[in-house]
Structure formats: C-alpha cells, structure tokens
C-alpha cells in the first residue's frame, strides 16, 4: 500500500515535468510568465541551456523532498489515529517534517542563487525590475482597499444591521 502511495505521489509530481518538456505555457496556468521573463532577459544559448538544466534538477529535488514529506505526514496521521498516540513518535515525526521543510527551502534558495550566478549584471537588473513590478500590483490594490475604509462586518468596521423582527 505504501509503495502504491509513493508511486501515486511521484506520478502527480511528475506532471509539471511533462508539461515543461512540451514547452512553457504562454498564458494562464501555473507556469504563466516563465517564458516571458526568460525571453525578456535575452539569455544566450549557453545560459538558456544552463537555466533549463538547473530547473530540471530543481524539480527533481523538489519532487523527491515532497514525496518524503507526504510519507512522513502519512506516518503522522497514522500515529494520530491510534487509540493512544505516542507523543515521542509524534515529536520525532514533527522534527523530521521540520527538517524536510528546511531542506525544501534550502534547495529552493540554492537553486535561486545558482540561477542568479548565471546572469549578467544587466540581466539581474531586468529580473529585479520585473519582480518589483509584479509585487507592486497586489500592494497597490491592498493600499486602495485600505483607503476605502473598514468594510462592514469586519473588525473595526460597521457591524451588520440586526435582523428585524417582522
């Protein structure tokens, strides 16, 4: 049963790899914007090949770590379902999950640093500008909502009117 679950997790996690092999999506979907930023950076053929290799390796690492996390969560859930869960086992599993999440974050960070090392100073500047523009959208919308004042029914806002007894 456990082997079946691992195979299912790997199959689900491999789906993005298959879509990557078919090319980047141009609009919509989870990969929206990836091809845009790559084309905006005007990468050389060598840089493009290195970025693709780095992305492939990063996805493989991510799938591996996510699979381990999923298995640990199953173990945790199984322990919690017992009539008398063992706190020592639960604490150990929490520590292992925490370590896996840290490993996941470090792998993402390492990938980002490696990718940045492939870029010229001009390309880094373009990427930085693009990131700032993407972040600006949600921040500006949040500022606009804050200027509109508190929303009725929310903390700090006007409470909704009580129902009438008609």
ABEGO torsion letter per residue (X at the ends): XAAAAAAAAAAAAAAAAAAAAAEBBABEEAABGAAAAAAAAGBBAAAAAAAAAAAAAAAAAAAAAAAAAAAAAAAAAAAAABABBBAAAAAAAAAAAAAAAAAAAAAAAAAAAAAAAABBAAAAAAAAAAAAAAAAAAAAAAAAAAAAEBBBGBBGBBBBBBBBAX
